[in-house]
Amino acid sequence: YAAEDSRFHALHIENSGVSTARNKGLEVCRGRYITFLDPDDSMRPDMLSRMHELILEYDADVVQVNFYKEYTNTKRRSHLAKEITILDRKQIALELLKGHRIPNYVWNKLFKREVIDTPFPKGMLFEDIYVMSHWLKNMHKMVIAPDVLYDYRQRRGSTMHSNYAQNRFDYLKSMEGMAKRVKEIEPDAISDSFVSKCEWRGIINAAKDIARYENNTHREQIETTINKISDIAKTKPNPSLSLLGYKLYVRAILLRKSPRLFALYIRWVKKCNLLKKNRSKKLFK
């Protein structure tokens, strides 16, 4: 492509991680708008033209679209928006912390060039969370479109699926850093109780994901990492039932008191859910 079209530039650098590659691309690119494509994934043919159309129409700083999460034998569609949705910076801050309508990925988005003023951190997993929380200060308007234009492929050998227990621990630490930065940027929109709830949800979900990942080869690492997350939970103020709701509250207390019982409980819930799912399949056959 680079040989046939002057708009393309091929860069050859030593393999040194996704952050280095992205930062090098940002150094040399001259575009008015920036987007990202991960190596396992693919874009629909009209993704760039559609996002460009939307960012001009609404004079937005960022545009986001829906995506398919593709597995070996199936795929699931994201439901980030059912219709065109416009958000201001306070709303963007809230949605970044909630993680429902604005997942912390850079690849399903188009950014105005001036939004991107912080480089990707080298040697760090979940680098998207880091930059999104820094770029927030430059996002005054965001458009979320219902169009499904990106294919996010799930591959067992990918970075996110290897060394799973440590990955989830790194994710938790990244989310804690993001909560603090978002609160600093939009202090009036983000209450202390909301930050606390987000932190507790991150702690419980990270420990839950690790506990559910039953792998005899990495059993010791799994137990060690859950213990580390339990230690983090003990440094937080006592969880509140009114803040967390019954399910999260019970899990928070259990994680603080006994990481081992927490893990056994999570695995038991997983098995119960699988049994219920299998019964439902038999009923409908």
C-alpha positions as CSV (number, residue, x, y, z in Angstrom):
1,Y,0.0,0.0,0.0
2,A,2.8,2.4,0.9
3,A,4.4,1.9,-2.5
4,E,1.2,2.5,-4.4
5,D,-0.5,5.3,-2.3
6,S,1.4,8.2,-0.7
7,R,-1.1,8.4,2.1
8,F,0.3,5.2,3.6
9,H,3.5,4.9,5.5
10,A,5.1,1.6,6.6
11,L,7.3,1.8,9.6
12,H,9.7,-1.0,10.5
13,I,10.9,-1.0,14.1
14,E,12.2,-3.6,16.6
15,N,9.4,-5.5,18.3
16,S,9.1,-3.7,21.6
17,G,5.4,-3.7,22.5
18,V,2.1,-2.1,21.5
19,S,2.8,1.2,23.3
20,T,6.1,1.8,21.5
21,A,4.5,1.1,18.1
22,R,1.6,3.4,18.8
23,N,3.8,6.2,20.1
24,K,6.0,5.9,17.0
25,G,2.9,6.1,14.8
26,L,1.7,9.2,16.7
27,E,5.2,10.8,16.2
28,V,5.1,10.5,12.4
29,C,1.4,10.8,11.4
30,R,0.1,14.0,10.1
31,G,-3.7,13.4,10.1
32,R,-6.3,15.7,11.5
33,Y,-7.9,12.7,13.2
34,I,-6.4,9.6,14.9
35,T,-7.7,6.0,15.3
36,F,-6.1,2.7,16.3
37,L,-6.4,-0.9,15.1
38,D,-5.1,-3.8,17.2
39,P,-3.2,-6.6,15.3
40,D,-5.7,-9.4,16.0
41,D,-8.7,-7.3,14.9
42,S,-10.4,-5.9,11.8
43,M,-12.4,-2.8,10.7
44,R,-15.5,-2.8,8.6
45,P,-14.8,-1.1,5.2
46,D,-16.9,1.9,6.0
47,M,-15.7,2.4,9.6
48,L,-13.4,5.4,9.0
49,S,-15.7,7.2,6.6
50,R,-18.6,6.8,9.0
51,M,-16.7,8.0,12.1
52,H,-15.3,10.9,10.0
53,E,-18.8,11.9,8.9
54,L,-20.0,11.9,12.6
55,I,-17.1,13.8,14.1
56,L,-17.7,16.6,11.5
57,E,-21.4,16.6,11.8
58,Y,-21.5,17.0,15.6
59,D,-18.1,18.9,15.9
60,A,-17.1,16.3,18.5
61,D,-13.7,15.6,20.0
62,V,-14.3,11.8,19.9
63,V,-16.6,9.3,18.1
64,Q,-17.2,5.8,19.3
65,V,-18.9,2.9,17.5
66,N,-20.2,-0.6,18.5
67,F,-18.2,-3.8,17.8
68,Y,-18.5,-7.5,17.6
69,K,-16.5,-9.6,20.2
70,E,-15.5,-12.6,18.1
71,Y,-14.7,-16.0,19.6
72,T,-13.7,-19.3,17.8
73,N,-17.3,-20.4,17.1
74,T,-19.5,-17.5,17.9
75,K,-19.6,-13.7,18.2
76,R,-21.4,-11.2,20.5
77,R,-22.4,-7.7,19.6
78,S,-21.7,-4.8,22.0
79,H,-24.7,-2.5,22.9
80,L,-23.0,0.7,23.8
81,A,-25.7,2.8,22.2
82,K,-29.0,2.1,20.4
83,E,-29.1,5.6,18.9
84,I,-26.8,8.5,18.4
85,T,-25.8,9.7,21.8
86,I,-24.1,13.0,22.7
87,L,-22.1,13.3,25.9
88,D,-20.3,16.3,27.5
89,R,-17.1,15.9,29.6
90,K,-18.9,15.3,32.9
91,Q,-21.0,12.5,31.3
92,I,-17.9,11.1,29.6
93,A,-16.1,11.0,33.0
94,L,-19.0,9.1,34.7
95,E,-19.3,6.6,31.8
96,L,-15.5,5.9,31.8
97,L,-15.7,4.9,35.4
98,K,-18.9,2.8,34.9
99,G,-17.3,1.1,31.9
100,H,-20.7,0.3,30.3
101,R,-21.2,2.8,27.5
102,I,-17.6,3.9,27.1
103,P,-15.2,0.9,27.5
104,N,-11.6,1.9,27.9
105,Y,-10.5,0.8,24.5
106,V,-8.9,3.2,22.0
107,W,-9.6,1.0,18.9
108,N,-13.4,1.6,18.5
109,K,-12.9,5.4,18.5
110,L,-11.8,8.3,16.3
111,F,-10.1,11.2,18.1
112,K,-9.3,14.8,17.1
113,R,-5.6,15.0,17.0
114,E,-5.4,17.6,19.9
115,V,-7.1,15.2,22.3
116,I,-4.1,13.0,22.3
117,D,-1.4,14.8,24.4
118,T,-0.2,11.9,26.6
119,P,1.9,9.0,25.1
120,F,1.2,5.4,25.8
121,P,3.2,4.1,28.8
122,K,5.9,1.6,27.8
123,G,5.9,-1.9,29.4
124,M,2.5,-1.5,31.0
125,L,-0.6,-3.7,30.4
126,F,-4.0,-1.9,30.0
127,E,-2.3,1.1,28.6
128,D,-5.6,2.2,27.0
129,I,-7.0,2.8,30.5
130,Y,-4.0,5.0,31.3
131,V,-4.2,7.2,28.2
132,M,-8.1,7.5,28.2
133,S,-8.0,8.8,31.8
134,H,-5.4,11.4,30.8
135,W,-7.0,12.4,27.4
136,L,-10.3,13.0,29.2
137,K,-9.4,16.6,30.0
138,N,-9.4,17.3,26.2
139,M,-12.8,15.5,25.5
140,H,-15.5,18.2,25.7
141,K,-18.0,16.4,23.4
142,M,-18.3,12.7,22.5
143,V,-20.6,11.0,20.0
144,I,-21.6,7.3,20.5
145,A,-23.0,5.7,17.4
146,P,-25.0,2.5,17.2
147,D,-23.2,1.3,14.0
148,V,-21.3,-2.0,14.5
149,L,-18.0,-1.4,12.6
150,Y,-15.2,-3.2,14.4
151,D,-14.4,-6.9,15.0
152,Y,-12.6,-7.5,18.4
153,R,-11.1,-11.0,18.1
154,Q,-10.7,-13.1,21.3
155,R,-7.6,-15.3,21.0
156,R,-6.3,-17.5,23.8
157,G,-2.6,-16.8,22.9
158,S,-3.1,-13.0,23.0
159,T,-1.4,-10.8,25.7
160,M,-4.7,-10.3,27.5
161,H,-5.3,-14.0,27.8
162,S,-1.8,-15.1,28.9
163,N,-0.7,-14.9,32.6
164,Y,-4.3,-14.3,33.4
165,A,-4.1,-13.9,37.2
166,Q,-1.4,-11.2,37.0
167,N,-3.3,-9.5,34.1
168,R,-6.4,-9.1,36.3
169,F,-4.3,-7.7,39.1
170,D,-2.7,-5.2,36.7
171,Y,-6.2,-4.3,35.5
172,L,-7.3,-3.5,39.0
173,K,-4.3,-1.3,39.7
174,S,-4.9,0.5,36.3
175,M,-8.6,1.1,37.3
176,E,-7.6,2.5,40.7
177,G,-5.3,5.0,38.9
178,M,-8.0,6.0,36.5
179,A,-10.6,6.6,39.2
180,K,-8.2,9.1,40.9
181,R,-7.4,10.9,37.7
182,V,-11.0,11.2,36.5
183,K,-12.0,12.6,39.9
184,E,-9.2,15.2,39.6
185,I,-10.4,16.3,36.2
186,E,-14.1,16.4,37.0
187,P,-14.4,16.8,40.8
188,D,-18.0,18.2,40.7
189,A,-19.3,15.3,38.5
190,I,-17.6,12.5,40.5
191,S,-18.5,12.1,44.2
192,D,-16.2,10.3,46.7
193,S,-18.9,7.7,47.2
194,F,-19.1,7.0,43.5
195,V,-15.3,6.6,43.3
196,S,-15.4,4.2,46.3
197,K,-18.2,2.1,44.7
198,C,-16.1,1.9,41.4
199,E,-13.0,0.9,43.4
200,W,-14.9,-1.8,45.3
201,R,-16.5,-3.1,42.1
202,G,-13.1,-3.3,40.5
203,I,-11.6,-5.2,43.5
204,I,-14.5,-7.7,43.6
205,N,-14.6,-8.3,39.8
206,A,-10.8,-8.8,39.6
207,A,-10.8,-11.3,42.4
208,K,-13.9,-13.0,41.0
209,D,-12.4,-13.3,37.5
210,I,-9.3,-14.9,38.9
211,A,-11.2,-17.3,41.1
212,R,-13.3,-18.4,38.2
213,Y,-10.2,-19.1,36.1
214,E,-9.6,-22.6,37.4
215,N,-6.3,-23.7,36.1
216,N,-4.3,-26.4,38.0
217,T,-1.0,-25.3,36.4
218,H,-1.4,-21.8,37.8
219,R,-3.2,-22.7,41.0
220,E,-0.5,-21.2,43.3
221,Q,-0.3,-18.0,41.3
222,I,-4.1,-17.7,41.4
223,E,-4.2,-18.1,45.2
224,T,-1.3,-15.6,45.7
225,T,-3.0,-13.0,43.5
226,I,-6.4,-13.3,45.2
227,N,-4.5,-12.9,48.6
228,K,-2.9,-9.7,47.2
229,I,-6.3,-8.3,46.1
230,S,-7.7,-9.2,49.6
231,D,-4.8,-7.1,51.1
232,I,-5.9,-4.2,48.9
233,A,-9.5,-4.6,50.0
234,K,-8.4,-4.4,53.7
235,T,-6.8,-1.0,53.0
236,K,-10.1,0.5,51.9
237,P,-12.8,2.0,54.2
238,N,-15.3,-0.6,55.4
239,P,-17.8,-1.4,52.6
240,S,-21.3,-0.1,53.0
241,L,-24.4,-2.2,52.2
242,S,-26.3,0.9,51.0
243,L,-23.4,1.8,48.7
244,L,-22.6,-1.6,47.2
245,G,-25.9,-3.5,47.3
246,Y,-26.3,-6.9,48.9
247,K,-24.4,-9.1,46.4
248,L,-21.2,-6.9,46.2
249,Y,-21.4,-6.2,49.9
250,V,-21.4,-9.9,50.9
251,R,-18.5,-10.6,48.5
252,A,-16.5,-7.6,49.8
253,I,-16.8,-8.8,53.4
254,L,-15.9,-12.4,52.4
255,L,-12.9,-11.3,50.4
256,R,-11.6,-9.3,53.3
257,K,-12.2,-12.0,55.9
258,S,-11.1,-15.1,53.9
259,P,-9.7,-15.0,50.3
260,R,-9.8,-18.8,50.3
261,L,-13.6,-19.0,51.2
262,F,-14.2,-16.2,48.7
263,A,-12.6,-18.2,45.9
264,L,-14.5,-21.4,46.9
265,Y,-17.8,-19.4,47.0
266,I,-17.2,-17.9,43.5
267,R,-16.4,-21.3,42.0
268,W,-19.6,-22.7,43.6
269,V,-21.7,-19.9,42.1
270,K,-20.1,-20.6,38.7
271,K,-21.0,-24.3,38.9
272,C,-24.6,-23.5,40.0
273,N,-25.0,-21.1,37.0
274,L,-23.6,-23.8,34.6
275,L,-26.0,-26.4,36.0
276,K,-28.9,-24.0,35.6
277,K,-27.9,-23.1,32.1
278,N,-27.6,-26.8,31.1
279,R,-31.1,-27.5,32.6
280,S,-32.6,-24.7,30.5
281,K,-31.0,-26.1,27.3
282,K,-32.5,-29.6,28.0
283,L,-35.9,-28.1,28.6
284,F,-35.9,-26.3,25.3
285,K,-34.6,-29.3,23.3
